[in-house]
Amino acid sequence: MRRTAVRVLSVVAALVLSRSASAVEPITNAESVRITSKIMGEDRIILISTPRGYEEGKGRFPVLYMTDGDSHFLHTRGTVDFLVRNGRMPDVIIVGVTNTDRTRDLTPTKGYGQQADGTRVPLENSGGAGKFLDFFEKELIPYVDGTYRTAPYRIFAGHSLGGLFALDALVERTGLFNATIAASPSLSWDDDVILGRTATFLGSRKELRHTLFVSMANEEEGDPSPTRFEQLRKILKRTKAEGFVWGAELMDDEDHGSVVLRSHYYGLRKTFDGWRLPRDRKAGGYPGTVEDLKNHYQRLSERIGYAVPPPELTVNQVGYQHLLRKDVKGALPFFRWNVELYPESANVHDSLGEALEKAGEKAEALACYERAVANGQKAADPLLAAFTRNRDRLAAAAAR
C-alpha cells in the first residue's frame, strides 16, 4: 500500500461554538490523503481530521470512520466539536472515505434494479462490500493506526447504502469496530437480506461488546406495518447478548437526506453514554471527591472497553469549581492529581500553583510556577507569558 499526501483541504470558514456568543473558531481542517489500494485496484481519497491541538499534544484518540466522507465530513466535525465542548464525548480522529462506486462498495450481495415496465434486472456491479471491508481492515485502518495517535476504539458511521454497509460490517467483521451508527440504512436491499443476516447473527450471540445506533427517516411513511425499521427494532429487542448496547430512533420529521446530522449526534451520544460527569446544581459542578472521579473513569473504561484517561481539562475544571466556591482544601487534591497525570503540561503546574498560593503555601506555589514556565518554554506554550507573570509576581513578593 502506498500513501501520498495530496493537499490540505480547508474544510470551511468558521463555526460559532458555545461558551460565549462572540467566540468563533474554525472547524478543524482535514488533510486529504491518496491511498493506492492493492485490494481495490484503485486510488482512494481519504479525508482525515485530527482534534484541535493534536500537534502539540501526546494523547491518543478514538477514530470515527465514515463512508460518503465528501458529503458528511463538515457537519460531522462540527457535531463532534459541539459534543466535546459540552463534555458529552472525547475528541476523535475523523476518517472520511470519499466515493468512487457506492453501489459496488457498499452492498453485501448482488442486487436488482427495476425497469420502467417493472422488470427486475441484476445490478452487475453490486455486491462488493466484502472487498471494501478488506480495504478497511487490511489497508486503511493499519495506515491510520500507523500514522496517527489512535486509541483502541473505532466507530463506524454510514448513511443509506453506507448504513447497510455498517450493519453488514457488524455482522461479517465483528470486532473490527466497537460502535456502529447506521443512518437510514437501505434495509430493503436484495429482498431485505440484511434483516435476515442481523437476526441470525444477534440471535446466536451470548456476548457482544458493541454499541449500535440505527435511525430511520420518513421514507417508510405509509408502508404497511411492520415496516422494515419496525422489524429491525424487534430483532434488537430480542437480543440477549451481554454487553450489547443499542438505540433505534424513528426520525419521521426528517427526510432521507437530512436525517444524517441528527443521527450522528444521537449516535455519538449513545456511543459515549456516561462520558459526561454527574453534576450537582447546588454544589455548583461535580459533587464528588478525587476517588469518585477515578472511579467514574474506571467504570467508563470498563463499559467502553479501553482505558480512558481522565482529560486534563476536565480535572482542572473540577479543581476550579472548588476554587470558585473558595474551597481551597477541596481543590488541591484535583490539581495535585492532574500534575500526576500530566507532568509535562505547563498549565497543570500553574493551576496547582494558584491553589497553593491561595492556601498560603507560597514556597511550593513558586516551585509550581517555575515548573509551569519551564514546561511552557519547552512546548512553546501560548500561555507562557501568563505563567511567567505568575512566577515573577510571586518571586518578587517573596524577595520583599
C-alpha positions in Angstrom: 0.0 0.0 0.0 1.3 3.4 -1.0 0.2 6.7 0.6 0.7 10.1 -1.0 -0.3 13.4 0.7 -2.3 15.3 -1.8 -3.2 18.6 -0.2 -4.7 20.2 2.8 -8.4 20.6 2.4 -9.7 23.7 4.1 -13.0 22.4 5.2 -14.7 25.6 5.8 -14.9 29.1 7.1 -16.0 29.1 10.7 -18.4 27.7 13.2 -19.8 29.5 16.3 -19.1 27.3 19.2 -20.8 27.6 22.5 -19.3 29.2 25.5 -19.6 32.8 24.5 -21.7 34.4 21.8 -18.6 36.2 20.4 -16.3 33.1 20.3 -15.7 32.0 16.8 -13.3 29.1 16.0 -12.7 27.4 12.6 -13.7 23.8 12.1 -10.5 21.7 12.2 -9.1 21.3 8.7 -8.9 18.0 7.1 -5.9 16.5 5.4 -6.6 14.9 2.1 -4.6 11.7 1.5 -4.4 9.5 -1.5 -4.1 5.8 -0.8 -3.2 3.4 -3.6 -5.1 0.3 -2.7 -4.0 -3.1 -4.0 -7.2 -4.6 -2.7 -9.5 -2.2 -4.5 -7.2 -1.9 -7.5 -7.5 1.9 -7.5 -6.6 5.1 -5.6 -8.9 6.2 -2.8 -9.0 9.7 -1.4 -9.4 9.8 2.3 -10.2 12.9 4.4 -8.6 12.9 7.9 -9.2 15.4 10.6 -7.4 15.4 13.9 -8.6 17.1 17.1 -7.7 20.8 17.8 -4.2 21.0 19.3 -3.3 17.5 18.2 0.2 18.5 17.0 1.1 20.0 20.4 -0.1 17.0 22.5 0.7 13.4 23.0 -2.8 12.0 23.7 -4.4 9.1 21.8 -7.9 9.4 20.3 -10.7 7.0 19.2 -11.3 7.0 15.5 -14.6 7.7 13.7 -14.7 6.1 10.2 -17.3 7.2 7.7 -18.5 6.4 4.2 -19.6 9.3 2.0 -16.8 11.4 3.6 -17.1 14.0 0.8 -20.8 14.6 1.8 -20.8 14.3 5.6 -17.4 15.4 6.8 -18.1 19.0 7.6 -21.2 18.6 9.7 -19.8 15.6 11.5 -16.7 17.5 12.5 -19.0 20.3 13.8 -21.1 17.8 15.7 -18.1 16.2 17.3 -16.7 19.6 18.3 -20.0 20.6 19.8 -20.4 17.4 21.9 -16.7 17.6 23.0 -17.1 21.2 24.2 -20.2 20.2 26.2 -18.5 17.2 27.8 -20.5 14.6 26.1 -17.7 12.6 24.4 -14.0 12.6 23.9 -12.5 14.2 20.8 -11.9 11.8 18.0 -9.9 11.5 14.8 -12.4 11.5 11.9 -11.6 9.5 8.8 -13.9 10.1 5.8 -13.7 7.8 2.8 -14.8 9.5 -0.4 -16.7 7.7 -3.1 -15.8 6.1 -6.4 -18.6 3.5 -6.9 -21.1 3.4 -4.0 -23.2 0.6 -5.3 -20.2 -1.6 -5.8 -18.5 -0.8 -2.5 -21.4 -0.6 0.0 -23.7 -3.6 -1.0 -23.1 -7.0 0.5 -24.8 -9.0 -2.2 -25.8 -8.8 -5.9 -28.9 -6.7 -6.0 -31.6 -5.8 -8.6 -32.9 -2.7 -10.2 -36.3 -2.1 -11.8 -37.0 -1.1 -15.3 -39.9 1.2 -16.3 -42.1 -1.8 -17.0 -41.4 -3.3 -13.6 -39.0 -5.9 -14.8 -36.2 -6.7 -12.3 -32.7 -6.6 -13.7 -29.5 -7.5 -11.9 -27.1 -4.8 -10.9 -23.9 -6.3 -12.2 -21.6 -4.0 -10.3 -23.1 -4.6 -6.9 -22.0 -6.9 -4.1 -18.5 -5.6 -3.3 -18.9 -4.9 0.4 -16.7 -7.8 1.4 -13.8 -6.4 -0.7 -14.4 -2.9 0.7 -14.3 -4.3 4.2 -10.9 -5.9 3.3 -9.7 -2.5 2.3 -10.7 -1.1 5.7 -9.3 -4.0 7.7 -6.0 -4.6 5.8 -5.1 -1.2 4.4 -7.0 1.8 5.7 -7.1 1.0 9.5 -3.4 -0.1 9.6 -2.4 3.1 7.8 -4.4 5.3 10.2 -3.1 3.4 13.3 0.4 3.6 12.0 0.3 7.3 11.2 -1.8 8.9 13.9 -2.0 8.5 17.7 -5.1 6.3 17.9 -6.8 4.8 20.9 -8.1 1.2 20.6 -11.6 2.2 19.9 -13.3 2.6 16.4 -16.7 3.8 15.4 -18.2 3.3 12.0 -20.9 5.6 10.6 -22.7 5.1 7.3 -25.8 6.5 5.6 -28.3 4.8 3.2 -26.2 2.2 1.4 -23.5 3.2 3.9 -25.9 2.3 6.7 -26.4 -1.1 5.0 -22.7 -1.5 4.8 -22.4 -0.5 8.5 -24.8 -3.3 9.6 -23.1 -5.8 7.3 -19.7 -4.8 8.8 -21.1 -5.6 12.3 -22.3 -9.0 11.2 -19.4 -10.0 8.9 -16.4 -8.4 10.7 -17.5 -8.4 14.3 -14.8 -6.7 16.4 -13.4 -4.6 13.6 -15.4 -1.7 15.0 -16.5 -1.1 18.6 -19.6 1.0 17.7 -21.8 1.5 14.7 -24.1 4.3 13.6 -26.4 3.4 10.7 -28.4 6.4 9.4 -31.5 5.4 7.4 -29.9 2.1 6.2 -31.1 0.6 3.0 -32.9 -2.3 4.7 -34.8 -3.3 1.5 -31.6 -4.2 -0.4 -31.8 -7.6 -2.1 -35.2 -8.6 -0.6 -34.3 -7.4 3.0 -31.2 -9.6 3.2 -29.6 -7.5 6.0 -32.6 -8.1 8.2 -32.2 -11.8 8.0 -28.5 -11.7 8.5 -28.8 -9.4 11.5 -31.5 -11.6 13.1 -29.3 -14.7 12.7 -26.2 -13.0 13.9 -27.7 -11.4 17.0 -29.9 -14.4 17.8 -26.8 -16.6 18.3 -24.6 -14.2 20.3 -24.2 -14.6 24.0 -21.8 -11.7 24.3 -21.3 -8.7 22.1 -19.3 -5.7 23.4 -20.7 -3.3 20.9 -22.8 -0.2 20.7 -25.3 0.2 17.8 -27.4 3.2 16.9 -29.8 3.0 14.0 -32.1 5.7 12.7 -34.8 5.9 10.0 -36.3 9.0 8.3 -39.7 9.3 6.8 -39.0 7.0 3.8 -41.2 4.2 5.2 -44.1 6.5 5.9 -47.3 4.9 4.6 -45.8 1.4 4.4 -47.8 -1.5 5.9 -46.8 -2.4 9.4 -44.5 -3.9 10.4 -42.2 -1.7 8.4 -38.6 -2.9 7.9 -37.4 -0.5 10.6 -40.0 -1.9 13.0 -38.8 -5.4 12.1 -35.2 -4.3 12.9 -36.3 -2.9 16.2 -38.0 -6.2 17.1 -34.8 -8.1 16.3 -32.8 -5.7 18.5 -35.3 -6.0 21.4 -35.0 -9.8 21.3 -31.2 -9.7 21.6 -29.8 -11.1 24.9 -26.1 -10.7 24.1 -24.2 -9.4 27.2 -22.5 -6.1 26.6 -24.7 -5.1 23.6 -26.0 -1.6 23.8 -28.4 -0.3 21.2 -30.7 2.5 20.2 -33.2 2.8 17.3 -34.7 6.2 16.6 -37.5 6.9 14.1 -37.0 10.5 12.9 -40.1 10.9 10.8 -39.7 14.7 10.6 -36.5 14.2 8.6 -36.2 13.0 5.0 -33.6 10.5 3.7 -31.0 13.3 3.2 -31.5 15.4 6.3 -31.5 12.5 8.8 -27.7 12.2 8.9 -26.8 15.1 11.1 -29.2 14.2 13.9 -28.2 10.5 13.5 -24.6 11.3 14.1 -25.4 13.5 17.1 -27.6 10.9 18.8 -25.4 8.0 17.7 -22.3 9.6 19.2 -24.2 10.4 22.4 -25.3 6.8 22.6 -21.8 5.5 22.0 -20.3 7.6 24.7 -23.2 7.5 27.1 -21.9 8.1 30.6 -18.9 10.2 29.4 -20.3 13.4 31.0 -19.6 13.9 34.6 -22.5 14.0 37.0 -23.4 17.5 38.1 -25.0 18.9 41.2 -26.5 22.3 40.7 -26.4 23.1 44.4 -22.7 22.1 44.6 -22.0 24.2 41.5 -20.5 21.4 39.5 -19.1 17.9 40.1 -20.1 16.8 43.6 -17.6 14.0 44.2 -14.0 13.6 45.5 -10.9 12.7 43.6 -11.6 9.0 44.4 -15.1 9.4 43.0 -13.7 10.8 39.8 -11.2 8.0 39.5 -14.0 5.5 39.9 -16.0 7.3 37.2 -13.3 6.8 34.7 -12.7 3.3 35.8 -16.4 2.4 35.2 -16.3 4.3 31.9 -13.2 2.4 30.8 -14.9 -0.9 31.6 -18.0 -0.1 29.6 -16.2 1.2 26.6 -13.5 -1.4 26.6 -10.3 0.5 26.8 -8.5 2.6 29.4 -10.0 6.1 29.3 -7.6 8.7 30.7 -9.3 11.5 32.7 -9.0 14.6 30.4 -6.6 17.2 31.7 -9.1 20.0 31.1 -11.9 18.1 32.9 -9.8 17.5 36.1 -8.7 21.1 36.0 -12.2 22.4 35.7 -13.3 20.4 38.7 -10.5 21.9 40.7 -11.5 25.4 39.7 -15.1 24.7 40.6 -13.8 24.3 44.2 -11.7 27.4 44.0 -14.7 29.5 42.8 -16.5 28.3 45.9 -13.5 29.4 48.0 -12.9 25.7 48.9 -9.1 25.6 48.5 -8.8 22.5 50.6 -11.2 20.7 48.2 -9.5 22.0 45.1 -5.9 20.9 45.9 -6.4 17.1 45.5 -7.7 17.6 42.0 -4.9 19.8 40.9 -2.3 17.5 42.5 -3.8 14.5 40.7 -3.7 16.4 37.4 0.0 17.0 37.9 0.5 13.3 38.4 -1.5 12.5 35.3 0.1 15.2 33.1 3.5 16.1 34.5 4.7 17.6 31.2 1.8 20.0 30.9 2.6 23.6 31.8 -1.0 24.5 32.7 -1.5 21.9 35.4 1.6 23.1 37.4 0.3 26.7 37.0 -3.1 25.8 38.3 -1.7 23.9 41.2 0.5 26.9 42.0 -2.6 29.1 42.0 -4.4 26.9 44.5 -1.3 26.6 46.7 -0.9 30.3 46.7 -4.4 30.7 47.9 -3.7 28.1 50.6 -0.8 30.2 51.8 1.8 27.7 50.7 3.9 30.3 48.9 7.2 28.3 48.5 5.5 25.3 47.0 3.4 27.6 44.8 6.5 29.3 43.5 8.1 25.9 42.6 4.9 25.0 40.7 5.0 28.3 38.8 8.7 27.7 37.9 7.8 24.3 36.6 5.0 25.7 34.5 7.4 28.2 32.9 10.0 25.5 32.2 7.4 23.2 30.7 5.9 26.1 28.8 9.2 27.1 27.3 9.8 23.5 26.1 6.5 23.3 24.4 6.3 26.9 23.2 3.0 27.1 25.1 0.8 30.1 24.0 0.1 30.8 27.7 3.8 31.1 28.6 3.6 34.9 29.2 0.8 34.3 31.8 2.8 31.5 33.5 5.9 33.8 33.6 3.9 36.7 35.2 2.7 34.4 37.9 6.2 33.2 38.7 7.8 36.7 38.6 5.0 38.2 40.7 5.3 35.6 43.5 9.1 35.6 43.3 9.1 39.4 43.7 6.7 39.2 46.7 8.9 36.5 48.4 12.0 38.8 47.9 10.5 41.7 49.8 
